[in-house]
Amino acid sequence: MTDYNTLLPGLMRREGIDMWVLISREYNEDPILKTMLPANWLSARRRTILVLFDPGEGKPIERLAVARYAVDTLFRKILG
């Protein structure tokens, strides 16, 4: 599983990435997306959009799912 709390913030800050958006469609997933999904998810669901946002100032990376559902406990949903 990706280490969202230590590895990812350091890499994003080192490379100057404030926001990372991963968009995939069911049966046509970005290979990186599969490393971000929970182990019990075999693929994207319809259209899966994950957002990793660095609010800066030592705050943790925000993990958001632009969807009607959360992605397990890893990404909280941000739409209805």
Buried (B, 14 or more C-beta within 10 A) or exposed (E): EEEBEEEBBEEBBEEEEEEBEBBBEEEEBBEEBEEBBEEEBEBBBEEBBBBBBBEEEEEEBBBBBBBEEBBEEBBEEEEE
